[in-house]
Amino acid sequence: MAKHALSIPEAELKQLTATAAELATTYWSSLSTLPTFPSTSGPQTFELFTRPWDEAPRGSDVLQDFSVIAQHGRPSVGGFFGYVAGSGEPVGAIGDLLAGALNQNVTAWRSAPSAVVVERTVVKWLAEAIGCEGFNGSLCGGGSAANLMGLGMAREAKLPANEEGVIGGVVYASEEVHMSIAKAVALLGLGRKNLRLIPTDDQFRMRPDLLQEAIAADRRVGLKPIAVVASAGTVATGAIDPLEEIAAVARREDLWLHVDGAYGAAAALAVPERLKGLALADSLSLDAHKFLYQPIDCGCLLFRDAHFARKAFSNSGDYVQVFSQDSMEAFAFFDESMELSRRFRALKLWMSFQYHGRQAFREAILRDLAHAQTLATAIGKEPDLELLTPVTLSAVCFRHRSKNNQAILTRVIKRGRVFISNATIDGHFALRACFVNHLTTEADVEAIISEVIEAAGEVDS
Ligand SMILES: Cc1ncc(COP(=O)(O)O)c(C=O)c1O
């Protein structure tokens, strides 16, 4: 190998790669023995990982840092039920490593011919798996980025602002909508005051009648409604808004329909009847790093009509002009997404999906849904515990009837057997377990109840 400033002797590169593979497999084998949260602290991590970037090289010693970083990281173990945290399937991680090795810039066919076609194929698989045949789209960092792009398309479709700047525009979503929607509305210059939060029914789903009323009220005072965001799996309770009824309102009112399916849309692979109406969306977000178990950094925006993606995002200067006449060769993701340089996220999906096959993912999702039902049933049998919401997908919200639930949560996390998080239900603090984890066992689910009861015994009321 030619010598240059960053050159690595070939034998050493082989050794580095082998060591990295060994570190990863050793880590994966150790997962079942790890607590759900590491024993670490802010000062300790600061002490360990805040260091100067030296002039002199450390060479392969640097790989040894992995073990310390892993030791002070939060492991994706089977007993982790906080937030909506996918479990990081290893074949996907191998795909990520190989994607880094290829270093493709998946921005246009001519910069990454195979990778662009792989991504377009994977996006089609995702769309088809959830009943949205014919949709196109692109991969992105996560649900927040996909929601931002979806609402960017909505704004450009209904109230074009790329040239003149933003003038008004009202967006509607339920009170249970994820915070990324308020963030997107703010970033798009629509103003958070123009996000209407529509009340929900007793199952935490948006009320279409109140949506209709809110739109009418805004029109009466001269405002311009542009988009509705329906949630396909709210972050707190997993509620699925009545997609077909909301789509009917959006169609009648000529509004863009964006579905935030970051958490729940992928469940349509296993339980399509619960998510009827996804295909009525104009745009839809889906996180493969949640219910499809991929390593983090795997969101997807799907859209019905690529014309609106180009309207929102195409702004090619001379620098990136496309000359080919062939429709595949002329294709550019930079015309349909907010990123220019783009990593090869699709390789992990390609490898993971092909390695395991489709049925395995369906089964993993069904297993998570079953875990949620098992937990809900177990809560029902515990006199001290109360189930607070219906279990539509895999999020379970509950509370201890007499003890301080926030104190219980802190104790449960400290004990390290299971990790749960919290939600606010009807204004009250709730305990919450969410199953999007292919490593979870029946014993992990049972441990939620015993850990909460034991933690309750350790806290004052
Ligand atoms: C319903 C919903 N939408 C959007 C997001 C944001 O996704 P990400 O964390 O991938 O940006 C989440 C994350 O949990 C979510 O549950």
The ligand as an ORCA input file, in Angstrom:
! r2SCAN-3c Opt
* xyz 0 1
  C     -44.541      8.694     17.247
  C     -43.122      9.158     17.093
  N     -42.824     10.083     16.168
  C     -41.572     10.539     15.989
  C     -40.536     10.071     16.769
  C     -39.156     10.607     16.554
  O     -38.351      9.618     16.010
  P     -36.742      9.725     16.077
  O     -36.400      9.566     17.523
  O     -36.293      8.600     15.226
  O     -36.371     11.059     15.548
  C     -40.798      9.120     17.759
  C     -39.734      8.632     18.647
  O     -39.940      7.913     19.568
  C     -42.120      8.638     17.914
  O     -42.426      7.704     18.822
*
